[in-house]
């Protein structure tokens, strides 16, 4: 009897999850675009406060302070989230 063992190594990106190098580059570019965008962020499909915080670098608590009317459970694509005053 012959047994084959296959070992797969995956590079981990900075957040501890799996990902390819291109994905990391894309995230970095999005972050730079948001910073260049200015004082607000436009919600995209799949966004939540955690992802918006990670992409923009603005802590969740600050997002909540700047957007008291924001319902984190009901974000809508195209909705504007204030990042800075």
ABEGO torsion letter per residue (X at the ends): XBBBBBBBBBBBBAAGBBEBAAAAAAAAAAAAAAAAAEABBBBBBGBBAAAAAAAAGBBAAAAAAABAABBAAABBBGBBBBABX
